[in-house]
Amino acid sequence: MERHELERRLAVERYRKGESVEAICASMKRSKSWLYKWVERSLTELDDWYTERSRRPLGNGIYDQSERERIITTRLRLEQEGNFISAQMVRWELDAEGATVPSLATVKRVLKSAGVTRPSKRIPKGTRYPSPLAVDPGAVHQADFVGPRHVAGARFYSLNAVDVATARAAAEPVESRGTEHVIPGLWRIWTRLGIPRVLQLDNELVFFGNRRSPRAMGQLLRLCFQVGVEVLFIPVREPWRNGVVEKFNDHWNRKLYRRVKVESFAALQRESLAFEERHNRTWRYSKLKGTTPNAALTASSVKVRFPAELTPPVMPYAKPASGRVTVIRLIRSDGVLDVFGERFKLPAKTAYEYVKATVDVGEQELTVWLHDQTIERFAYRMP
């Protein structure tokens, strides 16, 4: 009998006699995990439990031909339907169909051998864009609507949000895009995702207020100011700037709305919450080095801030005394910055460049930056 095998048998015998784990490991200069491994192995009742086993994978790396064809067919069908395509999406489809779900590595290997992978490189644009920094959990959330959609004969929207740093997502069905439904919906999202430092939105009317009095700041903006959230509006007619939540919207539309049949709005809410939980627990992102959104949050040392109450403050909200709202705009040849219908003239050097314009509610001032340099300041008196 080899020395290592004798050592394993001796360690297990000492453990069975009641000697402490610490004493055994200290005397044999072994870890606790090593001892527990061989104790567990001894419980198999195999005569040779103490011998080393091959670490070679049980499979031979060759996937059944019919399963290979299923993977490739699923991938091609997704492409023909104009859907987002990835190895993960193929696995999700196979799982939804009740088929055997191979590992992600197997799917990638099959697709690569069949020559049906897509190019991963993107050609960057030349114009510099002032994206917000989203390194830590809660730094930036992107939010957007999907809809209108219909359930049980009634119309609804899904207010979706994604934490850009961790890819954790939330989907909240709301009965309309009215403030009375959107604010409670956003609050419920925050109870699950946490409150962000920056909330990035498109230019939906409900998000900023109304064009007749844009400086009044709508109810959603006032709520954000109360809880210390800066609101950032992406350029008009450039939805790809909210690409993270747009991708999740597509995922929600195909994997929940088109697939799950419900008979009531309450049932939709339950299914949406279950879909959200599954996404955050199982979906793996390359930008997260293959980990899931929940795992990315767990690995971070940053503490996420949650609302103190389960329901939002009662509307209407008072005129804000502080807060920041930012717009990013591409300036045309006329040099005009449009802030929700108000026009501000900028220097000629801003033509065909993206500028960032921030309203400081406390200072009642509009500051404009180009490439992180302040270029203009305007008085911005609120009614």
C-alpha positions as CSV (number, residue, x, y, z in Angstrom):
1,M,0.0,0.0,0.0
2,E,1.4,3.4,-0.9
3,R,2.2,6.0,1.7
4,H,-0.6,8.4,0.7
5,E,-3.2,5.6,0.8
6,L,-2.1,4.6,4.3
7,E,-2.2,8.2,5.4
8,R,-5.9,8.5,4.2
9,R,-6.9,5.4,6.1
10,L,-5.2,6.5,9.2
11,A,-6.8,10.0,9.1
12,V,-10.3,8.5,8.7
13,E,-9.7,6.0,11.5
14,R,-8.6,8.7,13.9
15,Y,-11.7,10.8,12.9
16,R,-14.0,7.9,13.6
17,K,-12.5,7.4,17.0
18,G,-13.5,10.9,17.9
19,E,-10.3,12.8,17.6
20,S,-10.8,16.5,16.7
21,V,-10.5,17.6,13.1
22,E,-8.0,20.3,14.1
23,A,-5.7,17.9,15.8
24,I,-5.7,15.4,12.9
25,C,-5.1,18.1,10.3
26,A,-2.4,19.8,12.4
27,S,-0.4,16.6,13.0
28,M,-0.7,15.4,9.4
29,K,-0.2,18.9,7.9
30,R,-3.4,18.6,5.9
31,S,-6.4,20.8,5.3
32,K,-9.9,20.3,6.7
33,S,-11.2,19.9,3.2
34,W,-8.8,17.1,2.6
35,L,-9.9,15.2,5.7
36,Y,-13.6,15.7,4.9
37,K,-13.1,14.5,1.4
38,W,-11.7,11.2,2.5
39,V,-14.2,10.8,5.3
40,E,-17.0,11.2,2.8
41,R,-15.2,8.9,0.4
42,S,-15.0,6.2,3.1
43,L,-18.8,6.3,3.4
44,T,-19.3,4.9,-0.1
45,E,-18.5,1.4,1.3
46,L,-16.1,0.7,-1.5
47,D,-13.2,-1.5,-0.6
48,D,-10.7,0.7,-2.3
49,W,-12.2,4.1,-1.2
50,Y,-8.8,5.4,-0.2
51,T,-7.2,5.0,-3.6
52,E,-6.8,7.9,-6.0
53,R,-9.4,8.3,-8.8
54,S,-8.9,9.6,-12.2
55,R,-9.7,13.3,-12.6
56,R,-10.5,12.9,-16.2
57,P,-14.0,14.1,-17.1
58,L,-16.6,11.4,-17.2
59,G,-17.7,12.4,-20.6
60,N,-15.5,12.1,-23.7
61,G,-16.3,15.5,-25.1
62,I,-18.3,14.1,-27.9
63,Y,-21.9,15.2,-28.0
64,D,-24.6,13.0,-29.6
65,Q,-25.2,13.9,-33.3
66,S,-28.9,14.5,-32.8
67,E,-28.2,16.8,-29.9
68,R,-25.7,18.7,-32.0
69,E,-28.3,19.2,-34.7
70,R,-30.8,20.4,-32.1
71,I,-28.3,23.1,-30.9
72,I,-27.5,24.2,-34.5
73,T,-31.2,24.3,-35.5
74,T,-32.1,26.3,-32.5
75,R,-29.4,28.8,-33.2
76,L,-30.4,29.2,-36.8
77,R,-34.1,29.6,-35.8
78,L,-33.2,32.4,-33.4
79,E,-31.3,34.2,-36.2
80,Q,-34.2,33.8,-38.7
81,E,-36.6,35.3,-36.2
82,G,-34.3,38.3,-35.8
83,N,-33.7,37.6,-32.2
84,F,-30.6,38.3,-30.0
85,I,-28.3,35.3,-30.5
86,S,-25.8,33.8,-28.1
87,A,-24.8,30.4,-26.7
88,Q,-26.7,31.2,-23.5
89,M,-29.8,32.0,-25.5
90,V,-29.6,28.6,-27.2
91,R,-29.3,26.9,-23.8
92,W,-32.3,29.0,-22.6
93,E,-34.4,27.9,-25.6
94,L,-33.4,24.2,-25.1
95,D,-34.4,24.4,-21.4
96,A,-37.7,26.0,-22.3
97,E,-38.4,23.2,-24.8
98,G,-37.8,20.6,-22.2
99,A,-34.8,19.2,-24.0
100,T,-31.5,18.1,-22.5
101,V,-29.5,21.2,-21.6
102,P,-25.8,20.9,-22.4
103,S,-23.1,22.9,-20.7
104,L,-22.4,26.4,-22.1
105,A,-18.9,25.2,-23.2
106,T,-20.5,22.4,-25.2
107,V,-22.9,24.8,-26.9
108,K,-20.1,27.1,-27.9
109,R,-18.0,24.2,-29.1
110,V,-20.8,22.8,-31.3
111,L,-21.7,26.2,-32.8
112,K,-18.0,27.0,-33.5
113,S,-17.5,23.6,-35.2
114,A,-20.6,24.2,-37.3
115,G,-19.3,27.7,-38.3
116,V,-22.4,29.5,-37.1
117,T,-20.9,31.8,-34.5
118,R,-21.2,35.6,-35.1
119,P,-18.3,38.0,-35.1
120,S,-17.6,39.5,-31.7
121,K,-15.8,42.6,-32.7
122,R,-17.6,45.9,-33.1
123,I,-16.4,48.9,-35.1
124,P,-16.4,51.9,-32.8
125,K,-17.8,55.3,-33.8
126,G,-15.5,58.3,-34.0
127,T,-17.6,60.8,-32.0
128,R,-16.8,60.8,-28.3
129,Y,-19.7,60.0,-26.1
130,P,-19.9,61.0,-22.4
131,S,-21.1,57.7,-20.9
132,P,-21.6,57.7,-17.1
133,L,-19.2,55.6,-15.2
134,A,-20.8,52.3,-14.1
135,V,-18.2,50.3,-12.3
136,D,-19.9,49.6,-8.9
137,P,-23.3,48.1,-8.1
138,G,-25.9,50.9,-7.9
139,A,-23.8,53.4,-9.8
140,V,-26.0,53.5,-12.9
141,H,-29.4,52.0,-13.6
142,Q,-30.9,52.0,-17.1
143,A,-34.7,51.9,-17.2
144,D,-37.2,51.7,-20.1
145,F,-40.7,50.7,-21.0
146,V,-41.8,47.7,-23.1
147,G,-45.2,48.0,-24.5
148,P,-48.0,48.4,-24.8
149,R,-48.7,44.7,-24.4
150,H,-52.0,43.0,-23.6
151,V,-53.1,40.4,-21.0
152,A,-56.6,39.1,-20.5
153,G,-57.9,41.8,-22.8
154,A,-56.3,44.7,-20.8
155,R,-53.3,46.8,-21.9
156,F,-50.2,47.1,-19.8
157,Y,-46.5,48.1,-20.0
158,S,-43.4,46.6,-18.4
159,L,-41.1,49.0,-16.7
160,N,-37.7,47.3,-16.8
161,A,-34.5,48.4,-15.2
162,V,-30.9,47.0,-15.2
163,D,-28.0,47.7,-12.9
164,V,-25.3,48.3,-15.5
165,A,-22.4,47.1,-13.4
166,T,-23.9,43.8,-12.3
167,A,-26.5,43.2,-15.0
168,R,-29.1,42.6,-12.3
169,A,-32.5,43.3,-13.7
170,A,-36.0,44.0,-12.6
171,A,-39.3,43.8,-14.6
172,E,-42.3,45.6,-13.2
173,P,-45.7,45.4,-15.1
174,V,-47.6,48.7,-14.8
175,E,-51.1,49.5,-16.0
176,S,-50.1,52.7,-17.8
177,R,-47.3,55.1,-18.3
178,G,-49.1,57.6,-16.1
179,T,-47.2,59.0,-13.1
180,E,-49.7,57.3,-10.7
181,H,-48.5,53.9,-12.0
182,V,-44.9,54.6,-12.9
183,I,-43.7,56.0,-9.6
184,P,-45.0,53.0,-7.5
185,G,-43.6,50.7,-10.2
186,L,-40.1,52.3,-10.0
187,W,-40.2,52.2,-6.2
188,R,-40.9,48.5,-6.3
189,I,-38.0,48.0,-8.6
190,W,-35.8,49.9,-6.1
191,T,-36.9,47.6,-3.3
192,R,-35.3,44.8,-5.3
193,L,-32.4,46.3,-7.2
194,G,-31.6,49.1,-4.7
195,I,-31.5,52.9,-5.3
196,P,-29.0,54.0,-8.0
197,R,-26.8,57.0,-7.9
198,V,-27.7,57.7,-11.6
199,L,-30.9,56.7,-13.3
200,Q,-30.5,56.7,-17.1
201,L,-33.7,57.2,-19.1
202,D,-34.9,58.0,-22.6
203,N,-36.9,61.1,-23.2
204,E,-40.4,59.8,-22.3
205,L,-42.7,62.6,-21.2
206,V,-43.6,60.9,-17.9
207,F,-40.0,60.8,-16.9
208,F,-39.3,64.6,-17.0
209,G,-42.7,66.3,-16.7
210,N,-44.2,68.4,-19.5
211,R,-42.9,70.6,-22.3
212,R,-45.1,73.5,-21.4
213,S,-43.2,74.0,-18.1
214,P,-40.1,71.8,-18.3
215,R,-38.3,73.7,-15.4
216,A,-41.1,72.8,-13.0
217,M,-39.6,69.3,-12.8
218,G,-42.2,66.4,-12.9
219,Q,-43.2,64.2,-10.1
220,L,-40.7,61.4,-11.0
221,L,-37.8,63.8,-11.1
222,R,-38.9,65.2,-7.7
223,L,-39.0,61.7,-6.2
224,C,-35.5,61.0,-7.5
225,F,-34.2,64.2,-6.0
226,Q,-35.7,63.3,-2.6
227,V,-33.7,60.0,-2.5
228,G,-30.5,61.4,-3.9
229,V,-30.7,60.0,-7.5
230,E,-29.4,62.0,-10.4
231,V,-31.5,61.5,-13.5
232,L,-29.7,61.3,-16.9
233,F,-31.5,61.5,-20.2
234,I,-29.9,60.0,-23.3
235,P,-29.9,61.7,-26.7
236,V,-33.2,62.0,-28.5
237,R,-33.8,59.2,-31.0
238,E,-30.7,57.2,-29.9
239,P,-32.2,54.2,-28.0
240,W,-29.0,52.2,-28.3
241,R,-27.5,54.4,-25.6
242,N,-29.7,52.4,-23.3
243,G,-28.4,49.2,-24.8
244,V,-28.2,47.3,-21.6
245,V,-31.8,47.6,-20.7
246,E,-32.8,47.3,-24.4
247,K,-31.2,43.9,-24.6
248,F,-33.0,42.8,-21.4
249,N,-36.3,44.2,-23.0
250,D,-35.8,41.8,-25.9
251,H,-35.1,39.0,-23.5
252,W,-38.2,39.7,-21.5
253,N,-40.4,40.0,-24.6
254,R,-39.4,36.6,-26.1
255,K,-38.9,34.6,-22.9
256,L,-41.8,35.8,-20.9
257,Y,-44.4,37.7,-22.8
258,R,-44.5,35.5,-25.9
259,R,-44.1,32.2,-24.0
260,V,-46.0,32.5,-20.8
261,K,-49.8,32.6,-20.9
262,V,-51.6,34.2,-18.0
263,E,-55.2,35.0,-17.3
264,S,-54.9,38.1,-15.1
265,F,-52.6,41.1,-14.4
266,A,-51.8,39.6,-10.9
267,A,-50.7,36.4,-12.6
268,L,-48.5,38.4,-15.0
269,Q,-46.9,40.1,-12.0
270,R,-46.0,36.8,-10.4
271,E,-44.6,35.4,-13.7
272,S,-42.6,38.5,-14.3
273,L,-41.1,38.3,-10.8
274,A,-40.2,34.7,-11.3
275,F,-38.6,35.5,-14.7
276,E,-36.6,38.3,-13.1
277,E,-35.4,36.0,-10.3
278,R,-34.3,33.3,-12.8
279,H,-32.4,35.8,-15.0
280,N,-30.5,37.3,-12.0
281,R,-29.7,33.8,-10.7
282,T,-28.8,31.9,-13.8
283,W,-27.9,34.2,-16.7
284,R,-24.2,34.5,-17.4
285,Y,-22.5,37.5,-19.0
286,S,-19.2,37.7,-20.7
287,K,-18.6,41.2,-19.3
288,L,-18.9,39.6,-15.8
289,K,-16.3,37.0,-16.8
290,G,-19.0,34.3,-17.0
291,T,-20.6,34.9,-13.7
292,T,-24.3,35.6,-13.0
293,P,-25.7,39.0,-11.9
294,N,-26.4,37.8,-8.4
295,A,-22.8,36.4,-8.1
296,A,-21.4,39.7,-9.4
297,L,-23.3,41.6,-6.6
298,T,-22.1,39.1,-4.0
299,A,-18.5,39.5,-5.1
300,S,-18.6,43.2,-4.8
301,S,-17.8,45.0,-1.5
302,V,-20.1,47.9,-2.3
303,K,-23.3,48.0,-0.2
304,V,-26.5,48.6,-2.2
305,R,-28.9,51.3,-0.8
306,F,-32.5,50.3,-0.5
307,P,-35.7,52.4,0.2
308,A,-36.5,52.7,3.9
309,E,-40.2,52.1,3.2
310,L,-42.0,49.6,1.0
311,T,-44.2,52.3,-0.6
312,P,-43.1,55.6,-2.1
313,P,-43.9,59.0,-0.4
314,V,-47.4,60.2,-1.1
315,M,-47.8,62.5,-4.1
316,P,-47.8,65.4,-5.0
317,Y,-44.2,66.2,-4.1
318,A,-43.1,69.7,-3.1
319,K,-40.9,71.9,-5.2
320,P,-37.3,70.5,-4.9
321,A,-34.6,72.4,-3.1
322,S,-31.8,70.3,-4.5
323,G,-31.0,67.7,-7.1
324,R,-29.4,67.2,-10.4
325,V,-30.8,66.3,-13.8
326,T,-28.5,65.8,-16.9
327,V,-29.2,65.6,-20.6
328,I,-26.8,64.3,-23.3
329,R,-27.3,65.9,-26.7
330,L,-25.7,65.7,-30.1
331,I,-25.3,69.3,-31.2
332,R,-26.0,70.0,-34.9
333,S,-24.4,72.7,-37.2
334,D,-26.7,75.4,-35.7
335,G,-25.0,75.0,-32.3
336,V,-28.3,74.8,-30.4
337,L,-28.8,72.7,-27.2
338,D,-32.4,71.6,-26.7
339,V,-33.3,70.9,-23.1
340,F,-36.9,69.6,-23.2
341,G,-38.0,72.3,-25.7
342,E,-35.8,75.2,-24.4
343,R,-33.0,76.2,-26.7
344,F,-29.6,77.4,-25.6
345,K,-26.9,78.7,-28.0
346,L,-23.5,77.0,-27.7
347,P,-20.1,77.8,-29.2
348,A,-19.3,76.7,-32.8
349,K,-16.8,74.1,-31.5
350,T,-19.7,72.0,-30.2
351,A,-21.0,71.3,-33.7
352,Y,-21.4,67.5,-34.3
353,E,-20.2,66.8,-30.8
354,Y,-22.0,65.3,-27.8
355,V,-22.3,67.6,-24.9
356,K,-23.5,67.0,-21.3
357,A,-25.7,69.6,-19.7
358,T,-26.6,69.4,-16.0
359,V,-29.2,71.4,-14.2
360,D,-28.3,72.0,-10.5
361,V,-31.6,72.6,-8.8
362,G,-30.1,74.1,-5.7
363,E,-27.9,76.5,-7.6
364,Q,-30.6,77.0,-10.3
365,E,-27.9,76.8,-13.0
366,L,-27.4,74.9,-16.2
367,T,-23.8,73.8,-16.8
368,V,-22.6,72.5,-20.2
369,W,-19.6,70.3,-20.6
370,L,-17.7,69.2,-23.8
371,H,-15.1,66.5,-23.3
372,D,-15.2,67.0,-19.5
373,Q,-14.5,70.7,-19.9
374,T,-17.0,73.4,-18.8
375,I,-17.9,75.5,-21.8
376,E,-21.1,77.4,-20.8
377,R,-23.2,78.3,-17.8
378,F,-26.8,79.5,-17.9
379,A,-29.1,80.7,-15.2
380,Y,-31.9,78.2,-14.8
381,R,-34.6,79.7,-12.6
382,M,-37.4,77.3,-11.5
383,P,-41.0,78.5,-11.2
